[in-house]
Amino acid sequence: MKHFITAVCLLLMQVTIGNAQENNPRTKQFNLNHNLAIEGYDPVAYFKQNAAVKGSKDLAVFYQGVTYYFSSAANKEEFKKSPARYEPQYGGWCAYAMGSKGEKVEIDPKTFKITDGKLYLFYNKFFNNTLTSWNKDEMGLKNKADVNWKKISGI
């Protein structure tokens, strides 16, 4: 009987956690693969190394429903001090697509830009680097993307 009660409690906890994640606008709207952000790239490395650096699952942080991987313990600790500072804009979706069409489009984690202390990620496949288009009208696209992301995400 004791094992049965333990099993029921564990099942209820899993259901509760699952429902919380399903109702979390971050996990519903962010560009995630099994709750993993930026395809496993280290968000702090973009700022500290000005490079896209693959992180390790051994150096993971779970923040408000989203998992981030880091390439070093120092970057992991830096993120933990101020997570919102390092998260990509628009839930990690392509900034250009968010601004031009209000759509969630996949990204190439190696194609990025940091502007005013914010990380923006871009689609870059099949000879279509949207960072180039973003740079032609960054302010206009950023303003539209900000509005579109609020509508889409509710955040």
N, C-alpha and C positions, 0 to 999 in steps of 0.2 A: 504494500500500500504506500509506503514511504517513497519508493521509486516512482510509482505512478503519479503521486502528487508533484514530485520534482520534475517529471517529464511534462506534466500539464503546465507547470509554472514556466518552464523553459519555452514551451510552445507559445504560450501567451506573450512572453517577452519578445519572441521572434515576430509574432504577428503585430505587436505594438510598434516595434522598431520598423518593420516593413511598412506599416501604414504611415508612420511619421515621415519616412523617407519619401513615400509616394505623395504625401501632402506637402512636402517641402518644396517651395517654388524653385529653390536652387537646384535640387536634384531633378526636378521636372523640366526645367528650362535651360540648364547649363549644358554645354557640350562635353558630355561625359561618356566613358566606356566603362561600365561596371563601377560607377561613381569615381573613376579616375579622371582627373583633369589634365589638360594639355598633353594628352597621349603619353603621360609619364615624364614630361620634361620638367626641369627644376625651375619654378617661377622666380626664385631669387637670382639665379644665374643670369637671367636676362638683364637684370639691373647691375649686378656686381661684376659680371664678366662681359657684358654686352654680347652674349652668345647664347644660343639654344643648346643646352647641355642636358643629356638624358639623365634622369634621376634613378634611384634604386628603391625597390619596394622595402628594402631593409631600413631605409631612411624616410619613412612615410609619416605624414601628419594627416589626420582626419579633422576637417574643419567645417562645421555646419553642413554636414551631409556630403562633403566633397573630400576626396583623397588627393593629396599632392605628394609627389616623390621628389627627393632632393639628392643632389650629387655629393653633398658633404654634410657633416654634422653641423658645421658652422652655418650653412645656409638654412638647414632645418631649424636651428635655434633662432636665427634672424626672422624667419617666417613666423614662428610662434610668438614673437614679440609684437608683431603688427601684421597679421594675415591679410587684412583688407588692402594694405598698401601694395602687396605683391600679386594679388589675384588679377587675372586678365579681365579686360573690359568686355562687356556684352556676353558674359558667361562663357567666354572662350570661343565664341563664334567669330567668323570673319567680320572685321570692323567695316570693310568696304560694303559688303552685302547688307549689313545691318543699316548702313547709312543710305545706300542707293536704292534698296528695294524693301527694306524692313524684313529681311529674311534671315533665317538661321542657316548658314552655309559652313561646311567643314573648312578646316584650316590646314596649313602646313606649319607645324610648330617652329620651323626654321625661318619662317618669313614673319618678321615682327618689327615693331617700332615702339620706342618709348618716347612719349610726348608728355610734358608737364607731370612727370613722375607716374604716368599710367602706361600699362602694357597693352598694346593692341596687336592682335594676331590676324593673319591674312591667308586667303586661299592662294595657292601657287602651284597649279598643275596644268598640263596640256597647253603650255605656252601662254598661260593667263596668270600673270602675277598682279593680283589686285592691289598690292602695295603701291605699285606705280600709279594706278588710277587714283588711289587715296591721296597720294602726294600732290596731285593736280588741284584738288579742292578739299584739303584736309579740314579746314574750319567748317565749311558748309556740310560736308559729310559727317563730321563728328557731331555737329548739332542735331542733324536728322537722326543719326544713329542713337544718340542719347534719348530722344523722344520715342523712337521706335522700340528701343529696348525696354523702356518703362511700360509701354503698351503690351508688349509680348510677355515680359517676365512678371509684371506686377510688383517688381522690387524697386 
